């Protein structure tokens, strides 16, 4: 797949995923909602690592700079 995420987008996603994990660890979010948020955090972290957002593809969006 063609990479479509820029460094700013990756940073925001990674920080948000880490924040969710920390909130879950300290029991700020818990139960079913906490588990759902952990799933979202996992998806955010995975997409930032592979630099591809599947939701951007159908719309032709990209936050990656063109050089």
Secondary structure, DSSP 8 states (H G I E B T S, - for coil): ------HHHHHHHHHHHHHHHHHHHTTSS-HHHHHHHHHHHHHHHHHHHHT--HHHHTTT---S---
